Amino acid sequence: MALTQHGKNPIESDQHVSVSELKANVKEKFKVSELCCKDLIQCFTVVYVYTALSNTFGDVATGSETLNKHKPWIETSYHGVITENMDTVLLDPPLVALDKDAPVPYAGEICAFKIYGQDAPFEAVVLNRTSGEGVLRANSPVDCESQKEYTFIIQAYDCGAGPSGADWKKSHKAVVHIQVDDVNEFCPVFREPLYKASVTEGKIYDSILQVEAWDQDCSPQYSQICNYEIVTARTPFAIDRNGNIRNTERLSYDKQQSYKIMVTAFDCGQKRAKEDVAVHIDVKPVCKPGWQGWNKRVDYEPGTGSKQLFPKMRLETCGGPLSGVRAMVELQTNHIGKGCDRETYAEKSLQKLCGAASGSTDLLPAPSPSTNWTASLLTDSGRDSDLIYRFDGRQAANVPDHVVPQNLTDQFTIATWMKHGPSPGLRAEKETLLCNSDKTEMNRHHYSLYVHNCRLVLLLRRDFTQVDTFRPAEFHWKLEQICDKEWHYYVINVEFPAVTLFVDGVTYEPYLVTDDWPIHASKIDTQLTVGACWQGGEVATPRFTQFFHGSLSGLTIRPGRIETQKVISCLQACKEGLDINSLESLAKDIKFHFNPAQSVLVVEGEDVDSINTAMTKVSYINSRQFPTAGLRRLHITTTVQCFGEDTCLSIPDVKAVVMVLPPSEPRITITGSNRLVRPAADLQGPLGVAPFKELHITSTVMKGGSFGGFHRPGVKEVMHNLDYCDILVIGEELSPERESLEIHHNALLGKHLDATNSTSGISIYGVDSMAHYEQALRQVRYRNWRPATLTERRFRLTCSELNGRYTSNEFNLEVGVLHHSAPVEHVNHMAAQPQYMRPVHHPLMIHTPNSHMSGAAPPAATAVIVVCIAALVVIVVIGVYRIHATHQEGSREDEDEVKDPEGDWDKSALNITVNPMENVRGAQAVDEEVKEEKQVEEEEEEDEEQGLTSAESDNSDEEEDEEEREEMKKRKQRGRLEWDSSSIKY
């Protein structure tokens, strides 16, 4: 369809046309070789463009007119945006070139856009030659960090006058401004790898230091740091948006000397720093006077002796001139045992150890069948088997009459450990420790020891039979120790009328003594009571009164003797305390002194350096082999004087602890023969038998050791004391009419040992070495005058260290009677044990000629072997007998104590092994030797009995004893020669 009117829009026609028809009409009308449109809308758009050009610039050349008359036209300036690492540029306005020659082919078409500029990484591409549309894009990666903006010139070129492109025209120059948009591709980076700062303790800072991070991104959004953050949790610091770090609380050098915190940064795009930065802040102490360089805890290993407590301690005085320093070191051990670490042996054992006179009566012993009056009392065993009785105002005990000393005389001693606090109530009642009062009818107190209003009072009323005048009766002491709730050792020495009180070894005289008349004599029995006073008369029902509130331990009374200062100090001595090492190294101006318990040390000096040296020498020592483990507190108070002033510096107190580590617990082991069988004649003898002759006591501890890099525990034998060994009779008690178990007093001489025996057994007690206990136990003798009715008697032995804290195994022994002889295999008993060596028992091995053999030996070889073995047996027997005989001679000459009639033959460790290859003749020869040996043994036993008899004779028979000993030596030599000659015959 042809256009009927120039410039009329074909869409306004009433007729419907197709795309192909519209293209044909436009080509024909406007002489266009090709029309680029795909649908009606695009084609109508092109028709409008050509119609507008025709109306504006006149008719398009037609026919043969092909000249390129007009230049392309573009905008004068463009502004574009490109995102880095992308290639498309968004221009405003869009890149479109127009040409008035359109729709003339070539002349009205746009063929290119050209860019003019130095190193502009862009290119312009024509998208549509007819419409002149183009696009601007990057021909290489664009990096904002390298260049943020670009400015260049662009021109449009048409296609010329024909297909050859001749006579082309270009548009005017347009300026293009391109801005590169940033991408957040970089993380913040701190400018320093490490930041350091220091602050003075006790101050609040607005800014301690500033950290700074930067970002390589080009845009303000991504290159600026918008936030800093402290990564480390729970620190006393904060940071603001500018990186300024400040402290949120006052810092203390004593609490922490330095801090390490980690800080990170975020840019405005919330991208976090790749690596956090470390910030070190050191806290500098304010020069504060005080002790420095000491540890709050010092570990003490038992058995290491004296250990320095403050080897690096020094006093900081901030440079001020001083005239003197006084330091007091206090070791606080009130919570350990009875005020400190003391020996926890039983009271009798301690008195024996300290050399106290015998004859004291323990009024608060451990409950037992024989001491049952303390069974109803409350016990507070405390630690390490230390026996303590606690009285709460409701308990008391009546001491049996057979235990009470009948006559105290004018000299006696009362001693006890006491822990007591203030009495309850406004008007305190008397609190009685010990009271001897009338049992019935009346209510007279003959003597008593009580506490009243924190005063210790001793009441002592004499009888008219002793004195008949007004005499001292009450002795009062007012001391702080009585009500300080701490353990103290009280000893009252009475030398009537003088009475002296010792508290922890310090002497105190009574501040008040009141007189009274003596008590009238009567036949009324008295009652001794502990923990209260017995009121048996003047009341409807007898009862206890004046109950005691507190704790007691080791309450004893000794009539007829008073304790010496030395014994008192030993009984209450602490085994731990403070000490000073290397006294000779102290400066001359240093003065020091200890309290009696060595729990307080005062050091004084004029020079600070001298004081520092002295304090480094202060040590802790614990002399117990097995000390009480746990904490001991240390408290140091210091006073500094300046010139012309009383005090000028305030020195804070030092509080530390000594941790006493647990000792290695010993394992006490008793070994020996568990069965002893003896003929009836031995049991009936004057000395009986020694059941524990082969007894041995050892003690071991576990010790850790390293070998080859591995930790391997081992066993180490140790030596320590024992405090008692009990031999108990198992089964029926001993019958005194026919048997006895006893130990001679001579066996205890020279030792810190004593013994008590009964039908239930023997108890040997006292603090002494294991060797002395071993010697004493070996001297225990058992006799039975009527062994015909006895089959066996069983005993059980146990030993203890530290009043039962460590106990041994239960060693059981059976003593049997050999009523009639029976053929037994003979074992040579003449081999004496070497001195200082313990016997090792080997099993007896007897092989008969009929023993099973795996193969038969040749007759000649058998004969040779039999002869050799027989000769060897003879030589061994001769040698062993000579050794035994020599040992027996030395033993008889050196021993002063009573010996076992059986001698040492029963301890033989020699065994005779008869080879089964031996012939009958060889066996007969051995039998003859054994018979001769038995004869020699019988002679030796006769000699020993004679020797024992002479040892027990009076001193008036010394000459007769000498003759008997000479005769014994001659007989023994004759017997030995005869035995030797009989042996040679073989």
QUIQUI-V942419 format. One record per residue. N is the residue number from 1. PHI is phi in radians with two decimals (999 if undefined). D_FIRST is the distance of its C-alpha to the first C-alpha in whole Angstrom. Layout:
n = [N:N]
phi = [PHI:PHI]
d_first = [D_FIRST:D_FIRST]
This chain:
n = [1:2:3:4:5:6:7:8:9:10:11:12:13:14:15:16:17:18:19:20:21:22:23:24:25:26:27:28:29:30:31:32:33:34:35:36:37:38:39:40:41:42:43:44:45:46:47:48:49:50:51:52:53:54:55:56:57:58:59:60:61:62:63:64:65:66:67:68:69:70:71:72:73:74:75:76:77:78:79:80:81:82:83:84:85:86:87:88:89:90:91:92:93:94:95:96:97:98:99:100:101:102:103:104:105:106:107:108:109:110:111:112:113:114:115:116:117:118:119:120:121:122:123:124:125:126:127:128:129:130:131:132:133:134:135:136:137:138:139:140:141:142:143:144:145:146:147:148:149:150:151:152:153:154:155:156:157:158:159:160:161:162:163:164:165:166:167:168:169:170:171:172:173:174:175:176:177:178:179:180:181:182:183:184:185:186:187:188:189:190:191:192:193:194:195:196:197:198:199:200:201:202:203:204:205:206:207:208:209:210:211:212:213:214:215:216:217:218:219:220:221:222:223:224:225:226:227:228:229:230:231:232:233:234:235:236:237:238:239:240:241:242:243:244:245:246:247:248:249:250:251:252:253:254:255:256:257:258:259:260:261:262:263:264:265:266:267:268:269:270:271:272:273:274:275:276:277:278:279:280:281:282:283:284:285:286:287:288:289:290:291:292:293:294:295:296:297:298:299:300:301:302:303:304:305:306:307:308:309:310:311:312:313:314:315:316:317:318:319:320:321:322:323:324:325:326:327:328:329:330:331:332:333:334:335:336:337:338:339:340:341:342:343:344:345:346:347:348:349:350:351:352:353:354:355:356:357:358:359:360:361:362:363:364:365:366:367:368:369:370:371:372:373:374:375:376:377:378:379:380:381:382:383:384:385:386:387:388:389:390:391:392:393:394:395:396:397:398:399:400:401:402:403:404:405:406:407:408:409:410:411:412:413:414:415:416:417:418:419:420:421:422:423:424:425:426:427:428:429:430:431:432:433:434:435:436:437:438:439:440:441:442:443:444:445:446:447:448:449:450:451:452:453:454:455:456:457:458:459:460:461:462:463:464:465:466:467:468:469:470:471:472:473:474:475:476:477:478:479:480:481:482:483:484:485:486:487:488:489:490:491:492:493:494:495:496:497:498:499:500:501:502:503:504:505:506:507:508:509:510:511:512:513:514:515:516:517:518:519:520:521:522:523:524:525:526:527:528:529:530:531:532:533:534:535:536:537:538:539:540:541:542:543:544:545:546:547:548:549:550:551:552:553:554:555:556:557:558:559:560:561:562:563:564:565:566:567:568:569:570:571:572:573:574:575:576:577:578:579:580:581:582:583:584:585:586:587:588:589:590:591:592:593:594:595:596:597:598:599:600:601:602:603:604:605:606:607:608:609:610:611:612:613:614:615:616:617:618:619:620:621:622:623:624:625:626:627:628:629:630:631:632:633:634:635:636:637:638:639:640:641:642:643:644:645:646:647:648:649:650:651:652:653:654:655:656:657:658:659:660:661:662:663:664:665:666:667:668:669:670:671:672:673:674:675:676:677:678:679:680:681:682:683:684:685:686:687:688:689:690:691:692:693:694:695:696:697:698:699:700:701:702:703:704:705:706:707:708:709:710:711:712:713:714:715:716:717:718:719:720:721:722:723:724:725:726:727:728:729:730:731:732:733:734:735:736:737:738:739:740:741:742:743:744:745:746:747:748:749:750:751:752:753:754:755:756:757:758:759:760:761:762:763:764:765:766:767:768:769:770:771:772:773:774:775:776:777:778:779:780:781:782:783:784:785:786:787:788:789:790:791:792:793:794:795:796:797:798:799:800:801:802:803:804:805:806:807:808:809:810:811:812:813:814:815:816:817:818:819:820:821:822:823:824:825:826:827:828:829:830:831:832:833:834:835:836:837:838:839:840:841:842:843:844:845:846:847:848:849:850:851:852:853:854:855:856:857:858:859:860:861:862:863:864:865:866:867:868:869:870:871:872:873:874:875:876:877:878:879:880:881:882:883:884:885:886:887:888:889:890:891:892:893:894:895:896:897:898:899:900:901:902:903:904:905:906:907:908:909:910:911:912:913:914:915:916:917:918:919:920:921:922:923:924:925:926:927:928:929:930:931:932:933:934:935:936:937:938:939:940:941:942:943:944:945:946:947:948:949:950:951:952:953:954:955:956:957:958:959:960:961:962:963:964:965:966:967:968:969:970:971:972:973:974:975:976:977:978:979:980:981:982:983:984:985:986]
phi = [999:-1.51:-1.32:-1.39:-2.46:-1.16:1.50:-1.36:-1.23:-1.07:-1.27:-1.42:-1.16:-1.38:-1.59:-1.58:-2.07:-1.68:-1.13:-1.18:-1.18:-1.15:-1.06:-1.12:-1.15:-1.15:-1.06:-1.24:-1.19:-1.78:0.97:-1.75:-1.24:-2.58:-2.11:-1.61:-2.64:-1.88:-2.34:-1.11:-1.12:-1.11:-1.16:-1.10:-1.09:-1.13:-1.07:-1.08:-1.09:-1.16:-1.12:-1.14:-1.13:-1.14:-1.18:-1.44:-1.82:1.65:-1.16:-1.23:-1.05:-2.25:1.21:-1.51:-1.39:-2.19:-1.36:-1.57:-1.52:-2.10:-1.53:-1.13:-2.23:-2.37:-1.17:-1.38:-2.65:-2.33:-2.16:-2.27:-2.33:-2.32:-1.48:-1.05:1.26:-1.98:-2.04:-1.65:-1.87:-1.65:-1.77:-2.34:-1.31:-1.10:-1.41:-2.41:-1.95:-2.03:-2.38:-1.22:-1.27:-1.19:-1.66:-1.15:-1.00:1.19:-1.13:-1.65:-1.86:-1.78:-1.78:-2.86:-2.13:-2.08:-1.92:-2.13:3.03:-1.39:0.94:-1.38:-1.46:-2.32:-2.53:-1.90:-2.13:-1.38:-1.56:-2.50:-1.19:-1.22:-1.46:1.31:-1.32:-2.48:-2.44:-1.89:-2.51:-1.42:-1.70:-2.68:-0.99:-1.83:-2.05:-1.11:-1.16:-1.50:-2.70:-1.54:-2.41:-2.34:-2.34:-2.65:-1.85:-2.31:-2.35:-1.84:-2.15:-1.52:-1.60:1.54:-1.52:-2.81:-1.10:-1.33:1.46:-1.28:1.02:-1.35:-2.22:-2.15:-1.37:-1.21:-1.47:-2.04:-1.57:-2.02:-1.90:-2.00:-1.93:-1.60:-1.38:-1.44:-2.03:-1.36:-1.82:-2.02:-1.60:-1.10:-2.29:-1.35:-1.31:-2.14:-1.29:-2.69:-2.00:-2.27:-2.75:-2.38:-2.32:-1.69:-1.07:1.48:-2.02:-1.86:-1.83:-1.26:-2.64:-1.45:-2.84:-2.12:-1.71:-2.43:-2.13:-2.37:-2.30:-1.35:-1.05:-1.54:-1.51:-1.03:-1.13:-1.85:-1.63:-1.55:-1.60:-1.70:-2.77:-2.11:-2.57:-1.50:-1.41:-1.14:-1.47:0.93:-2.07:-1.45:-2.39:-2.47:-2.39:-1.73:-1.22:-1.65:1.54:-1.45:-1.75:-2.35:-1.65:-1.68:-2.61:-1.30:-1.57:-2.18:-1.16:-1.17:-1.35:-2.75:-1.53:-2.69:-2.28:-2.19:-2.14:-1.91:-2.17:-2.18:-2.33:-2.26:-1.43:-1.25:-1.60:1.11:-1.58:-1.48:-1.04:-1.15:-2.26:-1.31:-1.94:-1.61:-2.16:-1.80:-2.15:-1.64:-1.75:-1.66:-1.30:-1.29:-1.10:-1.94:-1.08:2.82:-1.42:-2.28:1.38:-2.12:-1.75:-1.31:-2.38:-2.18:-1.53:-2.10:-1.67:-0.98:1.49:-1.68:1.34:-1.53:-2.23:-1.14:-1.62:-2.33:-1.17:-2.14:-1.31:-2.59:-1.77:-1.63:-2.00:1.04:1.41:-1.30:-1.24:-2.12:-1.89:-3.13:-2.32:-2.27:-2.08:-2.07:-1.80:-2.11:-1.70:-1.70:-2.21:-1.10:-1.52:-1.74:0.94:-1.75:1.74:-2.99:-1.44:-2.02:-1.16:-1.88:-1.25:-1.09:-1.04:-1.12:-1.16:-1.15:-1.11:-1.15:-1.15:-1.51:1.43:-1.24:-1.19:-1.34:1.79:-1.39:-1.96:-1.49:-1.53:-2.26:-1.38:-1.18:-1.05:-2.76:-0.99:-1.58:-2.25:-1.59:-1.27:-1.70:-1.16:-1.50:-1.45:-1.41:-1.95:-2.21:-1.09:1.10:-2.26:1.05:1.08:-1.45:-1.40:-2.29:-1.90:-1.94:-1.96:-1.93:1.60:-2.29:-1.96:-2.81:-2.46:-1.58:-1.41:-1.03:-1.09:-1.26:-1.64:-1.21:-1.08:-1.35:-2.44:-1.35:1.05:-1.46:-2.20:-2.84:-2.35:-2.04:-2.35:-2.85:-1.62:-2.43:-2.22:-2.52:-2.01:-1.03:-1.26:-1.28:1.60:-1.26:-1.97:-1.27:-1.61:-1.17:-2.07:-1.64:-1.52:-2.52:-2.59:-2.06:-2.31:-1.13:-1.33:-2.51:1.19:-2.04:-2.30:-1.65:-1.75:-1.38:-2.67:-2.80:-2.25:-2.53:-2.00:-2.54:0.94:1.02:-2.13:-1.65:-2.23:-1.89:-1.78:-2.45:-1.77:-1.49:-1.53:-1.09:-1.20:-1.68:-2.42:-2.34:-2.22:-1.19:-2.26:-1.00:-2.28:-2.25:-2.12:-2.00:-2.26:-2.01:-2.34:-1.17:-1.10:-1.17:-2.18:-1.66:1.07:-2.16:-1.35:-2.50:-1.82:-1.92:-2.28:-1.96:-1.69:-1.92:-2.19:-0.88:-1.62:-1.49:-2.33:-2.17:-1.90:-1.96:-2.10:0.96:1.49:-1.73:-1.48:-2.36:-1.62:-1.12:-1.47:-2.56:-2.25:-1.94:-1.72:-2.76:-1.36:-1.12:-1.47:-1.20:-1.15:-2.70:-1.74:-1.39:-1.21:-1.92:-2.22:-1.62:-2.26:-2.01:1.62:-3.00:-2.12:-1.51:-1.97:-1.73:-2.23:1.14:-2.39:-1.17:-2.19:-1.04:-2.79:-1.54:-2.39:0.96:-1.19:-1.64:-2.06:2.74:-2.24:-2.29:-2.75:1.14:-1.35:-2.30:-2.40:-2.21:-1.40:1.49:-2.47:-2.08:-1.43:-1.50:-1.04:-1.14:-1.17:-1.07:-1.09:-1.20:-1.18:-1.89:-1.16:-1.42:-1.67:-2.34:3.05:-1.59:-2.64:-2.19:-1.52:0.96:-1.06:-1.17:-1.49:-1.35:-1.19:-1.21:-1.45:-1.44:-2.11:-2.57:-2.73:-1.89:-1.42:-1.00:-1.49:0.98:-1.73:-2.27:-2.20:-1.99:-2.07:-2.26:-2.93:-1.73:-1.92:-1.14:-1.08:-1.17:-1.11:-1.05:-1.11:-1.15:-1.20:-1.21:-1.59:-1.19:-2.32:-1.98:-2.41:-2.37:-1.52:-1.30:-1.21:-2.23:-1.27:-1.33:-1.32:2.40:-1.49:-2.18:-1.53:-2.02:-2.37:-2.04:-1.99:-2.29:-2.16:-2.03:-1.96:-1.89:-1.16:1.38:-2.30:-1.25:-2.38:-2.17:-2.18:-1.78:-1.75:-1.09:-1.21:-1.83:-2.16:-2.41:-2.38:-1.86:-1.73:-1.42:-1.28:-1.10:-1.31:-1.26:-1.30:-1.38:-2.00:-1.51:-2.19:-1.89:-2.23:2.69:-1.31:-1.56:-2.51:-2.25:-2.03:-2.32:-1.10:-1.05:-1.11:-1.17:-1.19:-1.44:-1.06:-1.12:-1.85:1.18:-2.17:-1.79:-1.13:-1.88:-1.12:-1.77:-1.26:-2.41:-2.09:-2.28:-2.45:-2.30:-2.28:-1.49:-2.17:-1.50:-2.51:-2.06:-2.55:1.14:1.50:-1.95:-1.54:-2.22:-1.27:-2.34:-1.94:-2.19:-1.42:-2.21:-1.99:-2.69:-1.48:-2.14:-2.06:-2.92:-2.36:-1.98:-1.88:-1.81:-1.48:-1.61:1.66:-1.19:-1.17:-1.14:-1.76:-1.06:-1.27:-2.29:-2.67:-2.66:-2.31:-2.61:-2.31:-1.25:-1.08:-1.11:-1.20:-1.78:-1.17:1.35:-2.23:-1.51:-2.15:-2.48:-2.57:-2.28:-2.37:-2.68:-1.23:-1.59:2.53:-2.19:-2.12:-1.81:-2.37:2.25:-1.47:-2.68:-1.29:-1.12:-1.12:-1.18:-1.11:-1.09:-1.12:-1.18:-1.15:-1.19:-1.64:-1.20:-2.04:-2.08:-2.18:-2.55:-1.42:-2.27:-1.29:-1.10:-1.59:-1.80:-1.69:-2.80:-2.26:-1.87:-2.25:-2.28:-2.03:-2.38:-2.22:-2.41:-2.21:1.07:1.00:1.63:-1.10:-2.19:-2.13:-1.51:-1.25:-1.52:-1.68:-1.80:-2.37:-2.00:-1.89:-1.99:-1.99:-1.61:-1.32:-2.57:-1.34:-2.50:-1.03:-2.28:-1.24:-1.55:-2.17:-1.17:-1.96:-1.65:-1.45:-1.40:-1.26:-1.06:-1.14:1.20:-2.09:-1.57:-1.20:-2.03:-1.54:-2.00:-1.19:-1.32:-2.17:-2.09:-2.02:-1.59:-1.08:-1.56:-1.12:-1.16:-2.20:-1.32:-2.78:-1.68:-1.54:-1.10:-0.99:-1.13:-1.12:-1.10:-1.10:-1.12:-1.14:-1.10:-1.09:-1.12:-1.18:-1.09:-1.09:-1.10:-1.11:-1.09:-1.11:-1.10:-1.09:-1.09:-1.14:-1.15:-1.12:-1.10:-1.06:-1.13:-1.12:-1.11:-1.12:-1.17:-1.09:-1.11:-1.16:-1.19:-1.35:-1.62:-1.36:-1.81:-1.53:-1.19:-2.00:-1.25:-1.02:-1.30:1.18:-1.82:-1.17:-1.24:-1.69:-1.13:-1.90:-1.48:-2.14:-1.82:-1.92:-1.59:-1.22:-1.14:-1.44:-1.24:-1.47:-1.13:-1.11:-1.11:-1.11:-1.12:-1.08:-1.13:-1.05:-1.08:-1.12:-1.14:-1.09:-1.06:-1.08:-1.08:-1.07:-1.14:-1.08:-1.11:-1.08:-1.10:-1.13:-1.11:-1.07:-1.14:-1.09:-1.10:-1.08:-1.17:-1.12:-1.19:-1.17:-1.68:-1.35:-1.31:-1.21:-1.21:-1.80:-1.12:-1.13:-1.09:-1.09:-1.09:-1.10:-1.13:-1.14:-1.09:-1.11:-1.08:-1.09:-1.10:-1.10:-1.19:-1.17:-1.10:-1.06:-1.19:-1.15:-1.08:-1.11:-1.16:-1.17:-1.18:-1.29:-1.19:-1.00:-1.16]
d_first = [0:4:7:9:12:14:15:13:13:10:12:13:11:12:9:10:8:10:11:10:7:7:10:8:6:10:12:10:11:14:15:16:18:17:16:19:18:18:17:15:17:18:15:14:18:17:14:17:19:17:17:21:22:20:21:25:25:23:20:20:21:19:20:23:25:25:28:29:30:30:33:32:33:35:37:41:42:42:44:44:47:47:50:52:52:48:45:43:43:41:40:40:38:35:35:31:31:28:27:26:25:22:19:21:22:25:26:24:26:29:31:34:37:40:44:47:50:53:53:50:49:46:42:39:36:32:30:27:26:23:24:28:30:33:36:40:42:46:47:50:52:52:56:57:60:60:57:56:53:51:50:48:45:42:39:35:34:31:30:31:29:28:29:32:33:34:34:34:35:36:36:39:42:42:45:45:48:48:51:52:52:56:56:60:61:65:68:70:73:77:78:81:82:85:86:90:92:95:97:100:101:101:98:95:92:89:88:90:87:83:81:78:75:71:68:66:63:61:60:62:61:62:65:67:70:70:73:76:78:81:81:85:86:89:90:91:88:85:82:79:76:77:79:83:85:88:91:91:94:98:98:102:103:105:103:100:100:97:93:90:87:83:81:77:74:70:67:65:63:66:66:70:72:72:76:78:81:85:87:91:93:96:99:102:105:106:110:112:115:116:116:114:113:115:113:113:114:117:117:121:122:125:128:127:129:128:125:123:121:120:120:117:118:118:119:116:118:115:118:120:124:126:129:129:127:129:127:128:126:127:126:125:127:128:125:127:130:133:131:130:131:134:136:135:139:141:143:146:145:144:147:148:146:147:151:151:155:155:156:153:151:148:147:143:143:140:141:143:145:148:146:145:145:142:140:139:138:134:133:131:131:128:127:129:132:133:135:135:136:134:136:134:137:138:139:142:145:148:150:153:156:157:154:155:158:161:162:160:163:163:160:157:153:150:147:143:140:138:135:135:133:134:136:134:135:136:140:140:142:144:142:145:144:148:151:154:156:158:157:159:161:160:157:158:156:158:155:152:149:146:143:144:141:140:144:145:149:152:154:157:160:164:166:170:171:170:170:171:170:167:165:161:159:155:153:150:147:144:141:137:137:138:135:133:131:132:134:137:141:144:147:150:154:157:160:162:162:159:156:153:149:147:143:141:144:144:148:148:151:151:151:153:156:158:161:162:165:166:165:168:169:168:167:164:161:158:155:152:149:146:143:145:148:150:152:155:157:157:154:154:151:151:148:146:146:144:142:140:136:135:135:138:139:142:145:148:152:154:158:161:158:156:153:153:150:149:148:147:144:144:143:140:139:135:134:131:131:130:131:131:131:133:135:136:133:133:133:137:135:134:136:135:136:136:136:139:136:134:131:131:131:131:131:132:131:131:128:125:125:128:126:123:126:128:125:123:127:127:126:126:129:130:133:132:131:129:128:126:122:120:119:122:121:121:122:122:123:124:125:125:127:127:129:131:129:129:126:123:120:119:118:116:118:117:117:117:118:120:118:121:120:121:124:124:126:129:130:133:135:138:139:142:144:143:146:150:153:156:160:161:164:161:160:164:165:166:162:160:157:154:151:148:150:147:145:142:139:136:133:130:126:123:122:118:118:115:116:113:110:111:113:116:118:122:125:128:131:132:136:136:139:140:141:142:143:144:146:146:148:145:147:150:152:155:158:160:163:162:159:158:155:156:156:158:158:159:156:154:156:154:151:149:150:151:152:152:153:154:154:150:150:150:148:148:146:146:143:144:142:141:144:147:146:146:149:150:149:150:154:153:156:156:159:160:164:163:161:162:160:157:154:151:151:147:146:143:142:139:139:137:136:135:137:134:131:131:133:134:134:137:139:141:145:147:151:152:156:157:160:161:161:159:158:155:153:155:153:154:154:156:153:153:150:149:149:146:144:143:144:141:142:142:142:145:145:148:147:150:151:149:146:143:142:139:141:145:146:149:152:153:150:151:154:153:151:153:156:153:152:155:156:153:154:158:157:154:157:159:157:155:159:160:157:158:161:161:158:160:163:161:160:163:164:161:160:162:160:161:160:159:161:159:158:155:155:153:150:150:147:149:148:150:148:150:148:148:149:152:155:158:160:158:157:161:161:159:160:164:162:160:164:165:163:163:167:166:163:166:168:166:165:169:169:166:168:171:169:167:170:172:169:169:173:175:175:179:178:177:179:179:175:176:178:176:173:175:176:172:171:174:173:170:170:173:170:167:170:171:167:166:169:168:165:166:167:164]
